[in-house]
Amino acid sequence: MKKFITISITIFITLFFFHLDGHNVKAQISKAASLKSAASQMLLVTPSKKVKTTATLTRYEKQKGKWVKVGSSMQAVIGKKGAGKTKEGDALTPRGTFLLGTSFGWGTKPSGLKYPFRSVTKNDYWIDDVKSPDYNKWINYKGDPYKRWRSFERLTHPLYKYAVVIRYNDDPIVKGAGSAIFLHIKKSSTRYTLGCIAISEKDLLKVIKWLDTKKKPIITIE
């Protein structure tokens, strides 16, 4: 009898979480469709089928209701373990469709932008401390960061000379689901990221100058 009850409970829990996963998948599909409907610019990231840390990034613009490719695809690198992020520190790039946040960097602000650019200072941090109320937020702080957070990223990082925020896990912010996901520059020696997407500085500047706030740009990571 006890064995039967245990098995029944196990089946119930399995079905319950299967139902929740199904609900979450439907919600994600619905949200992605809504974002694509509203957007007129899209970055499409397509991971390689041969090398899990490489991908292509392609720009698209919506013309008469159809997505039209803009320019050539760009070579990119993604997470050390590929794509499919589920938690903080898993070295995976998230899959899905997301809004783009501000562009930023410690480099000279590019001219002629139609998109926000935020200049970085030594007091700017992105917080990945899962126990902090600042988790997955950009914080400007003049004090000692080691006394305030267990873990953080300095936005003066060399690879953040130019970058764009990918609005992953920000509406709402779920503690431990992942943080600090950016599109940033890569060097010739960069073979992978810890979850971000990286392209050459030349290509990233091309992307930033192409982005237009009025076109509600999004990024889709396959």
Secondary structure, DSSP 8 states (H G I E B T S, - for coil): -HHHHHHHHHHHHHHHHHHHHHHHHHHHHHHHHHHHHH-SEEEEEEE-SS-TTEEEEEEEEEETTEEEEEEEEEEEE-BTT-B---STTS--B--EEEEEEEEEESS---SS-BS-EEE--TTEEEE--TTSTTTT-EEE--S-HHHH-SSEEETT-GGGSSEEEE--S-TT--TTS----EEEEE-TT---BSS-EEEEHHHHHHHHHH-BGGG--EEEE-
